Amino acid sequence: MFDQRSYKLFEEILKHDHMTKTEVIRTLDLSERQFNYDFEKINEALLSIDIPQIEMSNQFFIIDPEVIELMHSELPLDINANQIVISEEDRVFLIYLYTFIRKESISNYHYQLMLGVSKNTALTDVKKTKQLCAAWGIELVYTRMDGYHLEGSELDKRRLSSYCIDYLLTQPLGKEIIMLSLKSWGQDECFIRIQELIDAFLKAEEIKLVKSRKAEMILHLTFISVRNKGKELFFTEYEKQLIRRQSLFEKGTVLAQKLFEREGIESFYVTIELLIAQEEVKRNDNPALEELAEQIIKEFEMNTLLPIKNKKALKQSLYNHLVPAFFRISFESPLVNTLTTRIKNEYTELFQFVKKSLAPLSMWTGKNISESEIGFFTLHFGGYLEMDKSSNAEKLNALIVCSNGVSSSIMLRSQLSEMFPDIQFSRVHTAEQIHDIPTISYDLLFSTLEIESVKPVYIVKPLLSHVEKNYLIQAVSSKFPRLNYRNFSVDQLMEVINKHTVIKDEQKLFSELVNLFYLPKTEKGSYKPMLSELLTKDMIQFTDQKLEWREAISGAAQPLLDANKIQQEYTDEMIKNVEEIGTYIHIGKGIAIPHARPESGVKQLGMSFLRTKSPVLLLDKKEHEIDVFICLAAIDNEAHLKALAQLTKLLGDDIMLQSIKEAETAEEIIKIIEKGEGK
């Protein structure tokens, strides 16, 4: 019987051709005992559904082609509730989906039979499902006449249905669990029919969707079709006008007719599904959103003090991500991002700056931006910043195929560039485009999905762990020996260390060794100083002199120059930027933060502070009166973000800011900063 852990192991074994048992154990963080237990479970489950078992020989897995073909088909396994273990959390989603498409009055006994659990367990699961419904503005109620059923708006019910589907699709066995709800009502054939219909429609209309979003959309529309409650759907006139303006509306109407044999209100719903899944966005549809992309980039530059180098390219890629996100947020369509927690932990400061920079999007949609959405935007900007610092010295050519949307693609590309500095990565391609590219133009492919090619293909995740990075580097180096910078693997080194020492934390040691040997240029995890470590006593000045704005910037930067943290060219560049771009360094409340790009003459990360008793008119404009200058010398795109985040928080507190402006000595300023950091 499959459970989530054994199914995850099953997927991992099938995903990589030559992965050894040791590599699988380390990748999934299993013990030897857990592996043996789960491996036995896999073969028992395969036997129960008449599929050839997996064998092992000398650490390698021997897999029957029938099993590989089955997994590549991406069809759910033909299993029933008695052949899998459904987790407590997943049972709640299954109950909702089962109720959403009910075909008759449901009692607790129905839930017991479907889940294969006791009466009390089913009652507990129903209670949890009610809580889930309440969080989405819906009620799961029971009456003698109608049994268990849902109450609330049709759109809210559909939103929760989509969320349950999208969440389950991220889980091992998720697709099988979704299919169980359809099978329970004898509707599993409906999924096949709608999948074939949508595939044919997309091909005929030449519409390209993000692969993962397409899989979600097919299931969303399958459940809507089985439910058959379109008459209860409602959109406002404004919402209808917004959707009608999209070129996809006409095609959405055609698809609605094919799916539901009626147009009407379902045309709007189907068009939304297409809009949030599209991979290639037409520029003519939403010129206003191009403007919004510009605004967000401008906000990001202002918040991070990072002038973007190739703004045109960033605007284009951001627009492609922004359009689906705009419609998803506007219509409150759910988004499941399993990477959100990891993104928040690994890119803490960047996540906060991106969140702040999305204020125009929040204002345009009138909705709060969820952390899942912010996470994808963070990947987008983070990937761009990583690419900004990558080297151009490459020897091999590689293509990247990423089916997880433009933000994940950018982040994947930046990680691979960091891992393989001697490989030149082309722009991201879709699986369909690969066949149009001459194989002579590239040496290898990295892909998030199974694809066929005469060139080596490496299956990867959009966000790689240290363990996965290690094995990927080893796999690529074994095929391309010239990339092998080391004559031994981290596994071999771990064996030697393990033989002669007692390891306190094996996982942490492994990660640090991967960093040490293969990712020497990575800045992630490197030290990021606090504000109090940059604005030290020798970096803080006060003046009673009446200064012209250029003199004020020069004077504010002088301590950085004296400490050899910047060259004179950097000061000149800060002044030149104001002359050419304008008063963008004025962030309000009489504070200016002059800065320029790191390559303009920064030798070491630094900050300096100048309080002017006589206000300075920036560009001689009365509306830009400045009495605090804080010069920033950033050495790269990341090291200053922690200190900047603390400075932003400090300046955003009116009481703290007033204290800063009233301070007479460097010691007072330092005390205020330390107090702010302690908050």
N, C-alpha and C positions, 0 to 999 in steps of 0.2 A: 504494500500500500504506500503510495507516494505521500510524503508530507512536504512542507515548503523547503526544508533544508535538503532533503534528498533530491527533490526536483531541481533545486538550484545547482547541486553537484552534477546532476544529469545534464543540465544545460551547459555547464562549464566544460564538461568532458567532451561534449559534441562540438562546442564552439571552436576549439583549437585542435588542429590536426596532430601535432606531435608533442602535446603537453604531457609531462610525466606525472606520476602519482605525487611525488614530492612537490612539484610546482602547483598542482591543484590544491593540495593540502595547505600550502602557504598562502595561495591566492584567496582561498575561502576562509582562512584562519581556523582550520579544523585540527583536532588532535588525530593521532593515528587511529585511536579507538573509534572516534566519531566517523572518520572516513570509512573504516571497515563496516561499521553498522549501517551507514547510509548507502554504501555501495551494494550491500546485500539487499537492502530495501528496494533499490532501483531494479535489480534483476528480478526480484519477486514480483514487482509491479509490472515489469515488461512481460514476464511469463503469464501473468493473469490476463493480459490483453493480447496474447499471441504475437508478441513482437520479439525478435531474437535478442538474447541477453548480451551484455558487454563482457568481454573477457580481458584478462591482463597477462602480459608477458614482459618480464624484465622492466618493470616500472611503466611500460607503455600500455595504452588501451587499444584493444582490438574491437572495432565496431563494425557490425554488419552494414553493408550499403543501404539495406532497407530502412534501417533506423536513421541513417544520415538523410536519406531522401525524405523521410517523414518529417523530420525537423525542418528541413529546408523548405518544405511546402507551407510552413507557418500555419498549418491547420491545427485546431485543438485535438488532443488525443481523445480517442473514443472511450471515455471512462465515465463511470457513474459515481454517485455519492459514496458508495461502499468501497470504492477503490482508491479514494484519496482522503487525507485528513484535512478538514477545513478548519482553519484557525478561528479562535473566538472572534477576533476582529473582522475577519472576512465573512463570517456567518451573518453579521449585521447587514453588510452590503448586499449579500445574497437575498436576505429576507426582503429588503427594500425592492430590489429588482424583480423578485418573484411577485410581490404585491403590486408593483407598478404595471405589470402586464397580466394581471389576474384575469382569468376567463370564467370564474365562478366564485361564489361566496367562500371565503377562506376562514378556516378555524385554526386553533392552535395545533390540532392533529395534522393538518396539512404541513405546517412548518416542521413538526416532528418527523414526518415521513421524508420530507425533502432533505432535511439536514442529517437524518439518521441519529437523532439525539433523544434524550429522555424528555418527558413532559415539563419537568422543572427547568431543565436547561433551555428548552424552547421558550418558556415563559420569560426567563432571564434575558434571552436574546431579543425577544420582542420589546422588553422594557428598554434595552439599549438602542434598539432601532427607533423607538419613540423619541429618545433623546436626540438621536441624529437628525430625525425629521424636524424636531423643534428648532434645532440650530439653523435649519434652512427655511424656516417659516411655514412648515407643513405639519399636519397632524396625522399620525397613524391611529385610527380609532376602530372600535369594535361595536357593532350593533347586531342584534339577533337576526334582523332581516338581511343585512348586507355583509355580515362577517367583518373581517379585518379589511379596511380600505383606507385610501389616502384622502385627506381634505386640504384644500389650499388652491392657489392659482396653478393653472396648467403649466405655465412657464417655470414656476418654482419647482414643480414636480419633475419637469424635464431636466432642469439644472442639476437636481440631486441625482437623477438617474445617470446623467453624463458623468458627474463626479464619481459615483460608485464604479462605473465602467472604467473610467480613466485610472482611478486608484488601483482597481484590481489588475489592470493590465500591467502595472509596474511590479506586481507581486509574482513570485513563482506560483504556478498553477492558476494564476488569475484568469486567463482566458478559458480554462476548463471550468472554473467556477461560474463564470458568466454564462457559459453554454449550458450549465446545469439548470439555470433558471429558465432558459428557453426550452430545454428538453422536458422540463417538468410540465410544461403546457403543450408539448408536442409541436413546438415552433422552431426547432433547430434547423429545419430545411429553409426557413425564411432567411436565415443568416446567409446561407450559400446563395440563394436567389438574389438577395440584395447586393452581396459582394460582386457577383457576376454582372449585375445590372450597372452598378457604379463603375466598375472597371471598364466596361464597354463605353459608358457615357464619357468618362474622363478621356479615354483614348480618342473617341470621335470628336470631342470638343477641344482636344489638345490642352487640357487643363492639368497642370502639375501641382501636386499636393506634397507637403512634407510627409514622409512615409509613416511616421508614428502617428501623426495627426489624422492621416487617411484611415489607418486601422481603427482609431477611436471613432471617427465619423461614421464609418460603416456600421459599427455596433450601435452608436447613438440612433441612427436612422432605422436600424433593424428593430430596436425596442419601441421607437415611435410608431413604426408601421404595425407592429404586433398590438400595441396599446390601442391605436385607432381612436384617438380622442381629439382630433384636430379642431373640431368645432368650438372647443372650449379655450383655444389659444387666443391671446389678445396682444396687439402692439399699438402704441400711440401713433397718431398721425405723423408726428415728428420722426419717430423711429421708422415708420414706413417710407417716408420721403428720403431719409438717409440711406436706406437699403436700396430703394428704387434708383438712386443716382449711381449705383455701382454697376459696372459693365457685367459683373457676374450675375446680376439679378435676372437677366433674361435667361441665362443658362440654369440658374437656380429654379426658375419657374418650369423649365422643361424637365429638370430632374424630379421636381415635386410631382409633376403630372405622371411621370413614369413610375415613381415610387408609390404614390397614393391614389393614382387615377383621378386626381383632382388638383386644381391649382390653388386659388384663394390664399388663405392665410398661411398655409404650409409653405408657399413659395418664399415668404420672408424668412421662415425658420431655416429652410434648406439653404438659402443664400448665406445666412449667417454662418452655417456650418462650413460652407465652402470658403467664405472670407477668412475664417480663423484657421483654416488648414492650408491655405494657398502657399506655395513655395516661391513662385515668381509673381511679383506684384506689378500691375500696370501703373505707370507713373501718371497717366492722364486722369485717372479716376479721382485722385485725392490730392490736388496740388496744395491744399491747406495743410495736409499732414506732412508734406515736404518742409513747409515752413515750421511746423511743430518740431520736426527732427532737428532743424537748425537751432531752434530755441533751446531744446534739451542739451545739444552739444555746447551751446553758449553757456548755459547754466553749469554744465559739468566743468568747463574751463574756468569759470569764475569760482566755483566751489573748491576745486582741487588746485587751482593756480597752475594747471598743466596746459600750456598752449598746444593744441593738437597739430601735428605735422601735416598729415595728409587728410585735411578736413573733408575734401570732396568725396574721397573713398569711404570715409566713416559715415558721412551723411547718406550715401547710397545704401550701404549695408544696414544702417540704423533704420532707414525708411522701410526696407524690406521686412525688418522685424517689427517695426512700429505699427504698420497697417493691421496685421492680424491681431496684435496686442490691443490696438485701439478698439476694434470691434469686440474682442473678448471682454475687455474691461467695460465698455459702454453697455453691453448686453448682459454683463455679469455672468458670462460663461465660465465655468470652473476651469482651473488650471492646476494640474498636479505636477509638482516639481520635486522629485525625490532628492535633488541635490541641494535644496535650500539651506538646510542646517550646515552642511559642509561648506557651502559658499560663504555663509555668514561667519563661520569659524576661521576659514582660511583667508578670507578677504574682508576682515572685519571693518576696517576704515573705509575701504572702497565701497562696500555695500552701503554704508551710511551716506557717503557722498553721492552715490548714484540715486539713492532714495530721495535725497534732497533735490537732486537735479531733475527728478521726474515731476516736480511740482507743476510745470505747465501741462503735462499729460493729465494729471489729476484734475486740474482746473478745466481743461477742455472737455473731459468726460463727465465731470461732476461726481466722480467716484473715487473712493480710496484705492490705492494700488496695493495689491496683496504682496506678501513677502515672496511668494512663488514667482510673481511677475518681476519683482525687483531683482530676484536672483538671476533670472535670464538676462535682464538688462546689465547686471553686474558682470556676467560672463562676457557679454558683448563688449563692454568698455574695457574690462580686464584683459581680454584677448587682444584687443587693439593696442593697449599699452605694451603688452608683452612683445607683440610683433614690432613695435616701434623701436625696440632695442636689439632686435635680432641681427645677427651678422649676415653679410652678403657672400661670404666665402663658401660656396657649395660645389660639390662634385657630382653627386647623384641627383636624379630628378624623381620626385614622388608626387602622386596624386592623392588627394584626400576625398573620400566619399563619406559624407555624414548625413544621415537621414533625420537628424534630430532638430533641424531648424538652424537658422543662420547664426544665432548666438552661440550655440553649442559648437558649431563648425569653427567659428573664429577661435574659441577657447581651445578646441582640439588642435587646431593648427599651431597656435602659440606654444602649446605643450610639446608638440612634436618638434618644432623648430628648436626649442630649448634642449631637447634630448638628443637631437641629431643635427648639430650645427653644420655638418658637412653634406647635408642633403638640402636641395632646393625644392621647396613645396610650391606646387602650382596653386591656383585659386581652387576653391572647393567645387567639386562636381557632383552631380546627382548620379545615381546608378545608371539611369537611362543614357546619360551623356557619355559614359565611359566608352560605349561601343563606337562612338563617332570620333574618338581620339586615336590617332595612329599610335600603335604600341611602341614604335621606335622612339616616340617623344618622351617616354618615361621608363623608369627602371623598376619601380615598385608601387604598391598601393596600400594605403591605410583606410580601412572602412569600418563603419559602425554596423554594417549589415553584410550578410553573405552575398558575395558577388563572384562571378567567374572571370578569370583572366589568365592569359598565358604568362603574365608577370606575377611575381610573388605578391600575395595578398595577406595583410595582417589585420585581423579583427580586433578592434579596440573600443573602449568606452569613451564618451565625450569628456569625462573627467577621470583621469587615471590615478590610481593609488600608487604609493612608492613600490609596492610589491609588483603591481602590474607594469609599472615603468621598467623595473629591473628585467622582468622576463621578456618584455617587448624589445629592449635594447639587446638582450642576449640573442633573441630569435633573429633580429635583423642583422646583427653582427655575424652570426653563424652563416648567413646567406651571403653577406657582403663583408668578407674578412677585413677589407681595408678600413672599415668603420670600427673595428674592434680595438679600442684604445688600451684594453687590459688583457693580460694573458690568463686571467682566471675569472671565475664568476663569483658573485656575492655568496651564492650557496656554498661554493667550495671554501671560501674564506670563513663562512659561518661554521662549517664542519670542523675546521682547524681550531677556531676559537672555542667551540663547544667541547672539543677533545681535551683542551688544556686548562680551561677556566670554568667558573660557574657563572652563567649569564643571568643577570637579574631580570631583564626585560628583553626577551628575544625579538619581539616585534619592533620595538623602538630601535634596538641595535641594528636590525636589518635595514630599517628606513634610513638611519643616519649613514650607514655604509653606502647605500644606494646614492644618497645625496653627495657623499664624499667622492665617490669614484665616477659617477656618471653625470651628475648635475652640478658641476663646480660653478657654473655661471648663474645658477638660480639665486634670485633675490628673495624668494618666498621663504619666510621663516628667519631671514636675516634680521639683525638688530635694527629696530626702529626707535630712535630716541624719543624721550618725552619732551614736552615743551620746556620744562624747567632745565633740561640738559642743554638746550640750544640757547635760550634767552638767559645767559649767565650775566653776572655783574658787569663784565667787560663789554658786553654787547648792548647795554642799556644806556641811553644818553638823554639829557634834558637840555633845552636851550631857550634863552630869553630873546635871542636875536630874531629880527624880522627877516625871514628867508623868502627868496623866490623859489618856485616849486622845484626847478632843476637843482638848486642848491640844497633843498631839503632832502631830495632823493640821494644826492651824492653824500650829504652829511649822514643820513641814516645808514648808508652802505659802508661808511668809512671803517667801522670796527671789523667788518668782514674782510675788508681789504687789508687792514693792519694785521689781522690774524692769518693772512695768506689763504683765506678760504675762497676768495674770488680774485679774478684779475680785473684791472681797470675796465677792460672791454665789457665786462658784465654790467657794470654801472652805466656805461654808455648805452648799452643795449636796452636797459630798463627805461632810460630816458627817451631813447628813440621809439620804443614801443608806445609810450604815452603820446608822443608827437604824431605817430602814424595812426594808431588805433583809437586814441581818445582817453577818456577818463575812466576806463574800465577797472583800474586798480582801486577806485573809490568804492568801498563796499557798504558805505552808509555810516551814519553816526560819527562822521568826522574821521573815519579811519581809512587809510590807504595801505595796500599791500603791494609795493612794487616787486616785480619778478620778471624773469625772462627764461628762455629754454636753457637747460643744463649745459649744452655745448657752446653757449655764448661766453663761457669763461668761469664756470664753477669748478673749484678744485676740491672743495669739501662741503658737506651739508652744513648749513648755518642759517641763523636768523638774527636780525638786529632790530633794535627798537629806538625810536626817537620821538620824544614828547616835545612839541613846540608850544611855548606859552602864547606866542602870537600866531593865529591861524594862517595857514598857507593856502593860497588860491590855486588849485590844480588847473593847469592850462589857463590861468588867470581868470577863471570863471567863478563868480560869486556863489553859484549854486553847488560848487564843489570845494567847500571850505574844509581843510584838513588840519587836525592838531595831533594826530598820532600816525607815524609812519612805521610800518613793520616790514623790513626787507626780507625776502625769502630767497635763499640760494639752494635750490634743489639739485641733488647730484644725479637723480634718476626719476622714474615715474612713481616710486613707491615709498622710499625711505622717509620722506617728510610727512606722509599722510597721517601718521599717529599724532605727531606734534600739531599738525594743522587742524586735525579734528578737535584736539583739546583747546587750541586757540579759538576756533569757531564757537565752541561751547562757552568759553569764557566771555567772548565779545557779545554773545547772544544774551548774556545775563546782564540786564541793565544796572543792577546794584554793583556787580563786579566791575563792569565797565566804568561806572562812575568812580569807583575806588581807584581804578587805574589812572583815570584822568586827574584825580586829586592827589595822587602820590607825588612825593617830592624827591624820593631817593630810589636808587636801584634796589636796595634791600626791601623797600615796601612793595615794589613791583614783584620781586621774587616771592615774597610771602603770599601775595594775592594769587600768583600762578600756582604755587604749591597747594594753596587752599582749594583752588579750582580743580586741580588734579585729584585731590582727595575726595571730591564729591562723588 
